[in-house]
């Protein structure tokens, strides 16, 4: 068994009899999968999770696959494999020109798609979750993601490394939620992560030294034994409430 966290594949196809069996097949091959019936569901999925590759049907009602492919490429290049109809040579050409990594003609053999997925994943960099911009308050601190810093009401201001900034943003996205080490690795460094990688523990320790009054007895980033880590305070938009 590979020591890597399983890549996360998003399957976007309006045909249930294609996306659901394909999702089951890829899960049996060691991938994690998420299914979307249309472009709107796909956009929501990509906003919620670190997706390593998108299998995308071109012909869908509403926003078609080429439009969604264009959006994916523009936002940072999540790898895309297009599924096209036999007669749609123009769509295949346009899709590749837009930046799709590969295409497969329907009907297709799932084993061939599996081989193409593996080939694309071998040549693309890992995917990490995007850091949301804006300012959010948690406890006595305000996180300014765009400036990579944290600020406190007493005027204290500390710079964050890019890794600390990303990790803190993930905790702020999931307040009061236990996040396992594997999940945090998935969201921060994607499929290149190893389950035994201690990078998360080291980054949490560094964040605690900046955030906590006593890093040895943390009150903000707490350890859940056997589970992972949890941000133990609520989060608000920094502009939504005045500090009392």
C-alpha positions in Angstrom: 0.0 0.0 0.0 1.2 3.5 -0.8 2.2 5.7 2.1 0.7 8.8 0.4 -2.7 10.2 1.2 -5.1 9.1 -1.5 -5.6 11.7 -4.2 -9.0 13.4 -4.2 -10.9 13.1 -7.5 -13.9 15.2 -8.4 -16.2 13.6 -11.0 -18.5 16.1 -12.8 -21.1 14.5 -15.0 -24.9 15.0 -15.2 -25.4 11.3 -16.0 -25.8 9.5 -12.7 -25.3 6.1 -14.4 -21.8 7.3 -15.3 -20.6 9.3 -12.3 -21.8 7.0 -9.5 -20.3 3.7 -10.9 -17.1 5.6 -11.8 -16.9 7.0 -8.3 -17.2 3.5 -6.9 -14.6 2.1 -9.3 -12.0 4.8 -8.4 -12.6 4.4 -4.7 -11.8 0.7 -5.1 -8.6 1.7 -6.8 -7.5 3.7 -3.8 -8.8 7.2 -4.6 -11.1 9.4 -2.6 -13.9 10.7 -4.8 -16.5 13.5 -4.8 -19.4 13.6 -7.3 -21.1 16.6 -8.9 -24.0 16.6 -11.3 -23.4 20.1 -12.7 -21.0 23.0 -12.7 -22.6 24.7 -9.7 -22.1 21.6 -7.6 -18.5 21.3 -8.9 -17.7 24.9 -7.9 -19.0 24.2 -4.4 -17.0 21.1 -4.1 -13.8 22.8 -5.2 -14.4 25.6 -2.7 -14.8 23.1 0.2 -12.0 20.6 -0.4 -8.5 20.2 -1.8 -9.2 18.5 -5.2 -6.3 16.9 -7.0 -7.9 16.2 -10.3 -11.3 16.8 -12.0 -12.9 14.3 -14.4 -15.2 16.6 -16.4 -18.0 15.9 -18.9 -18.1 18.5 -21.6 -21.8 18.2 -22.5 -23.9 19.2 -19.5 -27.1 21.2 -19.2 -26.6 24.8 -18.0 -22.9 25.7 -17.8 -21.0 23.3 -19.9 -17.7 21.5 -19.2 -15.6 23.8 -21.4 -16.8 26.9 -19.4 -16.0 25.1 -16.1 -12.6 24.0 -17.5 -11.8 27.6 -18.3 -12.7 28.6 -14.8 -10.6 25.8 -13.3 -7.5 26.8 -15.3 -7.9 30.5 -14.5 -8.1 29.9 -10.8 -4.9 28.0 -10.5 -4.8 25.0 -12.7 -6.5 22.0 -11.0 -5.8 19.2 -13.5 -8.7 18.3 -15.8 -9.5 15.2 -17.8 -12.4 15.9 -20.2 -15.0 13.3 -21.2 -16.3 14.0 -24.7 -18.7 12.5 -27.2 -17.3 10.6 -30.1 -18.3 13.2 -32.6 -17.1 16.3 -30.7 -13.6 16.7 -32.1 -13.9 20.5 -31.8 -14.7 20.3 -28.1 -11.6 18.1 -27.6 -9.4 20.6 -29.4 -10.9 23.6 -27.6 -10.6 21.8 -24.2 -6.9 21.2 -24.7 -6.4 24.8 -25.9 -8.1 26.0 -22.7 -5.7 24.0 -20.6 -7.2 20.6 -20.0 -4.6 17.9 -19.3 -6.2 15.1 -21.3 -9.4 13.8 -22.7 -11.2 10.5 -23.1 -14.0 9.8 -25.6 -17.3 8.2 -24.4 -18.0 5.4 -24.1 -14.7 4.6 -22.4 -13.1 1.8 -20.5 -12.7 2.7 -16.8 -9.2 1.1 -16.8 -8.1 3.5 -19.5 -9.4 6.5 -17.5 -7.6 5.2 -14.4 -4.3 5.0 -16.4 -4.8 8.6 -17.6 -5.6 9.9 -14.1 -2.4 8.3 -12.7 -0.4 9.7 -15.6 -1.7 13.2 -15.1 -1.2 13.1 -11.3 2.4 12.0 -11.8 3.3 15.1 -13.8 1.4 17.8 -11.9 2.4 19.5 -8.6 0.4 18.8 -5.4 -2.7 20.8 -4.7 -3.1 22.8 -1.5 -6.2 24.5 -0.3 -6.4 28.2 -1.2 -6.1 30.7 1.7 -9.2 32.9 1.9 -8.5 36.6 2.0 -10.0 39.0 4.6 -9.7 39.5 8.4 -11.2 37.2 11.0 -11.4 37.5 14.8 -10.8 34.5 17.1 -10.2 34.9 20.8 -8.1 38.0 21.4 -6.6 37.9 17.9 -7.4 39.1 14.4 -6.0 37.1 11.5 -5.2 39.1 8.3 -4.8 36.4 5.7 -3.8 38.7 2.9 -1.0 40.3 5.0 0.1 37.0 6.6 -0.1 38.4 10.1 -2.0 38.3 13.4 -2.9 41.3 15.5 -4.1 41.6 19.1 -6.1 44.3 20.8 -3.1 45.5 22.9 -1.3 46.4 19.7 0.8 43.3 19.4 1.4 42.3 15.7 3.2 39.2 14.5 4.1 38.0 11.0 3.3 34.5 9.9 5.1 32.3 7.5 3.1 31.1 4.5 2.8 27.7 6.0 1.6 29.1 9.4 -0.8 31.5 7.5 -2.3 28.6 5.6 -2.6 26.3 8.6 -4.3 29.0 10.7 -6.7 29.8 7.9 -7.7 26.2 7.8 -8.4 26.1 11.5 -10.4 29.3 11.2 -12.4 27.7 8.4 -13.3 24.9 10.8 -13.8 26.3 14.3 -14.6 23.9 17.1 -14.0 21.0 14.8 -11.4 18.2 15.3 -9.1 18.1 12.4 -6.9 15.0 12.1 -3.3 15.2 11.1 -4.1 13.4 7.9 -6.9 15.9 7.1 -4.6 18.9 7.9 -1.9 17.5 5.7 -4.4 17.0 2.9 -5.5 20.6 3.1 -2.1 22.1 3.4 0.2 20.1 1.2 -2.1 17.8 -0.7 -1.2 14.4 -2.2 2.6 14.8 -1.6 2.0 14.4 2.2 2.9 11.3 4.1 0.8 10.1 7.1 3.9 10.0 9.3 5.0 13.6 8.3 5.4 15.7 11.4 5.2 19.0 9.6 1.7 19.7 11.0 2.8 19.1 14.5 5.8 21.4 14.0 3.6 24.2 12.5 1.0 23.8 15.3 3.8 24.2 17.8 5.1 27.3 16.1 1.6 28.8 16.0 1.1 28.1 19.6 4.2 30.0 20.5 2.8 33.0 18.8 -0.9 32.7 19.8 -0.9 31.2 23.3 0.0 32.8 26.6 1.4 29.4 27.6 2.3 27.2 24.6 2.7 24.2 26.9 -1.0 24.6 28.1 -2.8 25.8 24.9 -6.3 27.3 25.2 -6.8 28.1 21.5 -5.2 25.3 19.5 -5.9 22.3 21.6 -4.9 18.7 21.1 -7.6 16.1 20.8 -5.9 12.9 21.9 -6.3 10.2 19.3 -8.0 12.7 17.0 -6.0 15.7 16.0 -6.2 19.4 16.8 -9.1 21.8 17.4 -9.5 25.5 17.4 -11.3 25.9 20.7 -12.9 29.3 20.1 -15.5 30.8 17.7 -14.6 32.8 14.7 -16.1 36.1 13.5 -15.5 38.4 10.6 -13.2 41.1 11.9 -15.5 43.8 10.7 -18.8 42.3 12.0 -18.3 43.3 15.6 -16.5 45.8 17.7 -14.2 44.6 20.5 -15.7 45.4 23.8 
